């Protein structure tokens, strides 16, 4: 039943309103304002298939004078008792209601208790997640299948993730350097805080993320991780990046962060999409974009770009400092490396 447009502000009698709706499995009464209601007797009586009733703080029983048997024979409700059928149980803290606290795809998330909690939050890699307010989950999980050969990826989950026994390493954005065209990462130990976007490196041969946690607070919003002009921004929902409008955004591809123009430079596509529970880097500087750009990913100053590592070991390569002076061998700091038709910047620690 779509009750979203019901205006109940001056209703005084809701007795038997849904009585004997025996095949009704759920009701969303989040829009119901019941300040003036005096009679709620038998309101849900004999709704034998009813498992979930969503209601907000606007559903009050302060003026109810007749509320007997409000939930009589609603035996599919969680923790139903024949001795608990009066209107005093018309709440989400100690009664049969749930508070609508979010959506997981098209699925509504209901929470109950003095401290709002849901029994199970199973996040799906193809479904958007939205939290209307903070709540807790007695069980929280997430899984993702990686494309074969994936090493670097991003992750942003609304609950804390322990790193003990995981098949990946986790990093925060430490810095981004326009000159060297690298981002530098710092490894995170212990756990990933709820709502925190991170870059992850899969262990060799691993192609699946499988994360399960118990009794976790669910973060309503993403905690942005910033470094100077650059910021790692997390996602709980799908996002489409435009080739022109989002040229200050960078998405992990292989062992690099590329903006949409670079990702799409050899295609006719104008947009590229990201699934939920990912992250991307944003350049918040006011400088005019210099065109299609990309950054190599580095850990503690050492570039991980395969081409760069191969080039630095090439006997035919020539090396220069930033002033253009030729070097006999690569030195600590920034090197300009030329090999055949390739020119690149490489950091040596």
C-alpha positions in Angstrom: 0.0 0.0 0.0 1.3 3.4 -0.9 0.3 5.6 2.0 2.9 8.4 1.4 0.3 11.0 0.6 -2.1 10.3 3.5 -2.7 13.4 5.6 -3.7 12.1 9.1 -3.1 15.4 11.0 -6.8 15.7 12.1 -7.8 12.1 12.1 -9.3 11.0 15.5 -10.4 7.4 14.8 -8.1 4.7 13.3 -9.9 1.7 14.8 -9.8 -1.3 12.5 -8.0 0.7 9.9 -6.0 -2.3 8.6 -8.0 -4.9 10.3 -8.0 -8.4 8.7 -5.6 -7.4 5.9 -4.3 -11.0 6.2 -1.9 -10.9 3.2 -0.4 -7.6 4.0 3.3 -8.1 4.8 4.6 -4.6 5.5 3.4 -1.1 6.1 5.2 2.2 5.8 3.5 4.7 8.2 6.4 7.0 8.3 4.2 9.9 7.1 1.5 9.3 9.7 1.0 12.1 12.2 -1.3 10.8 15.0 -1.5 13.6 17.5 -5.3 13.8 17.4 -6.1 10.1 17.3 -8.2 8.8 20.3 -9.2 5.3 19.0 -6.6 2.8 17.7 -8.4 -0.3 18.8 -8.0 -3.3 16.5 -6.0 -1.1 14.1 -3.8 -4.0 12.8 -5.9 -6.9 14.2 -5.6 -10.2 12.3 -2.9 -8.9 10.0 -1.4 -12.4 10.2 1.3 -11.9 7.5 2.5 -8.5 8.7 6.2 -8.6 9.6 7.2 -4.9 9.5 5.6 -1.6 10.4 7.7 1.5 9.7 6.8 4.5 11.8 8.4 7.8 12.8 8.4 10.0 15.9 5.2 11.6 14.5 3.3 8.4 15.3 2.2 9.2 18.9 -0.4 7.7 21.2 -0.6 10.5 23.8 -4.4 11.1 23.2 -5.4 7.5 22.6 -8.3 6.4 24.9 -9.2 3.1 23.2 -6.2 1.1 22.1 -7.1 -2.5 23.1 -6.2 -5.3 20.7 -4.4 -3.0 18.4 -2.0 -5.8 17.4 -4.1 -8.8 18.2 -3.3 -12.0 16.1 -0.4 -10.2 14.4 1.7 -13.3 15.0 4.3 -12.6 12.3 5.6 -9.5 14.0 9.0 -9.9 15.7 8.7 -10.9 19.4 4.9 -11.0 19.2 3.1 -12.0 22.4 -0.7 -12.4 22.8 -0.3 -10.4 26.1 1.3 -7.5 24.2 -1.4 -6.2 21.9 -2.4 -2.8 23.2 -1.4 0.7 21.9 1.5 1.0 24.3 3.4 -1.2 21.9 2.9 1.2 19.0 6.5 2.5 19.1 10.0 1.4 17.7 11.8 1.5 21.1 9.9 -1.1 23.1 7.1 -2.1 20.7 6.4 -3.6 17.3 7.3 -0.7 15.1 10.5 0.0 13.2 12.0 3.3 12.4 12.9 3.8 8.8 16.6 4.7 8.9 17.8 4.1 5.4 17.6 2.2 2.1 19.8 -0.6 0.7 18.9 -0.4 -3.0 15.1 -0.6 -3.0 15.1 -2.4 0.4 14.0 -0.3 3.3 16.1 -0.5 6.5 14.3 -0.5 9.8 15.8 -0.1 13.2 14.5 -0.6 16.7 15.4 -0.1 20.3 16.4 2.7 22.6 19.6 2.8 20.7 18.5 2.3 17.1 19.8 -1.0 15.6 19.0 -3.3 12.7 19.6 -7.0 12.8 21.5 -7.4 9.5 22.9 -4.9 7.0 24.2 -6.8 3.9 25.5 -4.3 1.5 25.4 -5.2 -2.2 28.0 -3.9 -4.7 25.3 -3.0 -7.2 22.9 -1.3 -4.8 23.1 2.3 -3.5 23.1 2.7 0.3 21.5 5.7 2.0 21.3 6.4 5.7 18.8 8.9 6.9 20.4 9.0 10.4 23.1 7.1 12.3 22.1 3.6 13.6 23.8 0.4 14.5 23.9 -3.1 12.9 24.1 -6.3 14.8 25.7 -7.8 11.7 27.2 -5.9 8.8 28.7 -7.4 5.6 30.0 -6.5 2.2 31.5 -8.5 -0.7 33.0 -7.6 -4.1 34.4 -9.7 -6.9 37.5 -8.0 -8.5 38.4 -8.3 -12.2 41.2 -10.7 -12.6 44.6 -9.0 -12.3 43.3 -6.2 -10.1 45.9 -4.9 -7.7 44.8 -1.5 -6.6 41.2 -0.5 -5.8 39.3 1.8 -3.5 36.9 1.1 -0.6 34.5 3.2 1.5 32.1 1.3 3.9 29.7 2.8 6.5 31.0 0.6 9.3 34.4 0.0 10.9 36.4 -2.8 9.3 39.0 -4.7 11.2 42.2 -5.4 9.1 43.1 -8.6 11.0 43.2 -11.5 8.5 42.1 -9.5 5.5 43.4 -10.3 2.0 44.4 -6.8 1.2 46.5 -3.9 2.6 44.9 -0.5 3.3 46.3 3.0 2.7 45.3 6.6 3.2 46.2 9.4 0.9 49.3 11.0 2.2 50.1 13.5 -0.5 49.7 14.2 -4.2 52.4 15.9 -6.3 51.7 17.7 -9.6 55.4 17.9 -10.5 56.2 14.2 -10.1 52.6 13.1 -11.0 52.5 10.7 -8.2 50.2 10.2 -5.1 51.9 8.9 -2.0 50.2 6.6 0.4 50.6 5.7 4.0 49.6 2.2 5.3 46.8 2.0 7.8 47.1 -0.5 10.7 44.4 -2.0 12.9 41.1 -1.0 11.3 39.4 1.3 8.8 37.1 3.8 10.6 33.4 3.9 9.5 32.8 6.1 6.5 36.5 6.6 5.7 37.6 6.3 2.0 40.8 4.3 1.5 42.9 2.9 -1.3 43.5 -0.9 -1.0 46.1 -3.2 -2.5 44.9 -6.8 -3.0 47.3 -9.6 -2.0 48.7 -11.6 -4.9 46.1 -13.7 -6.6 43.2 -12.5 -4.5 40.1 -11.5 -6.4 37.3 -11.3 -3.8 36.5 -8.9 -0.9 34.5 -10.6 1.8 34.0 -8.4 4.9 31.8 -9.3 7.9 31.5 -7.4 11.2 29.3 -7.6 14.3 27.8 -4.9 16.4 29.0 -1.9 14.4 27.8 1.8 14.3 26.7 2.8 10.8 28.1 6.1 9.7 25.5 8.3 7.9 28.0 10.4 6.1 31.4 9.8 4.5 34.4 11.2 6.3 36.5 13.0 3.6 40.2 12.4 3.7 42.0 15.6 2.6 45.6 16.5 1.9 46.2 20.1 0.7 44.3 20.6 -2.6 43.7 16.9 -3.0 41.0 15.0 -1.2 39.9 11.3 -1.2 36.1 11.3 -1.5 34.1 8.2 -0.6 30.9 7.0 -2.2 27.9 5.0 -0.8 26.0 5.4 -4.1 26.7 5.1 -7.8 28.3 8.1 -9.5 28.8 9.1 -13.1 31.9 11.2 -14.0 31.6 13.5 -17.0 34.6 13.8 -19.3 34.5 17.6 -19.2 32.7 18.6 -16.0 34.7 16.2 -13.7 38.2 16.7 -15.0 39.3 17.5 -11.5 38.4 13.9 -10.3 40.7 10.9 -10.5 39.6 7.3 -10.5 41.9 4.3 -9.8 42.7 2.4 -13.0 45.4 -0.2 -12.8 48.2 1.3 -10.8 47.3 4.9 -11.6 44.7 7.5 -10.7 43.2 8.9 -14.0 40.7 11.7 -14.6 37.8 10.9 -16.9 39.4 12.7 -19.9 42.4 10.4 -19.6 40.3 7.3 -19.0 38.2 8.0 -22.1 40.8 9.6 -24.4 40.7 6.7 -26.9 36.9 6.2 -26.8 33.8 8.1 -27.9 32.3 7.9 -24.5 31.7 11.1 -22.6 31.1 9.6 -19.1 32.5 6.9 -16.9 30.7 5.3 -13.9 31.7 4.1 -10.5 29.8 1.6 -8.4 29.0 2.2 -4.7 31.5 1.8 -1.9 34.4 3.2 -3.9 36.4 6.4 -3.6 38.0 8.9 -5.9 40.5 11.7 -5.6 39.4 15.3 -6.1 41.6 18.3 -7.0 40.1 21.2 -5.1 42.7 23.8 -6.3 41.5 26.8 -8.2 44.1 26.4 -10.9 42.9 25.8 -14.5 43.0 22.1 -15.4 45.9 21.3 -17.6 44.0 18.7 -19.6 44.0 14.9 -19.3 46.2 13.9 -16.3 47.0 10.9 -14.3 49.0 10.1 -11.2 51.0 7.0 -10.4 50.4 5.4 -7.1 53.3 5.3 -4.7 53.9 3.9 -1.2 56.2 6.0 1.0 57.7 7.8 -2.0 58.4 4.8 -4.2 56.5 4.7 -7.5 54.6 1.5 -8.2 54.1 2.2 -11.9 55.4 -0.9 -13.7 56.7 1.1 -16.7 58.7 3.3 -14.4 60.3 0.4 -12.5 61.2 -1.3 -15.7 62.7 1.9 -17.2 64.9 2.7 -14.2 66.6 -0.6 -14.6 67.1 -0.3 -18.4 70.7 0.0 -19.4 69.7 2.2 -22.4 67.9 4.8 -20.3 69.4 8.2 -19.7 68.8 10.2 -16.6 68.5 14.0 -15.9 67.9 16.2 -12.9 65.1 18.8 -12.9 67.5 21.4 -14.3 68.2 19.2 -17.3 71.7 18.1 -16.3 72.5 14.6 -17.4 73.3 12.1 -14.6 75.5 9.0 -14.8 73.0 7.1 -12.7 69.6 7.8 -11.0 69.9 9.8 -7.8 67.8 10.2 -4.7 64.8 12.5 -5.3 63.2 13.3 -8.7 64.8 11.9 -11.9 63.8 12.6 -15.5 64.2 9.3 -17.2 64.3 8.9 -21.0 64.3 5.6 -22.8 63.5 5.5 -26.5 60.4 7.5 -27.1 59.4 7.5 -23.4 60.0 10.3 -20.9 58.9 10.1 -17.3 59.5 11.3 -13.8 60.7 8.7 -11.2 61.2 9.2 -7.5 64.1 7.4 -5.8 64.2 7.3 -2.0 
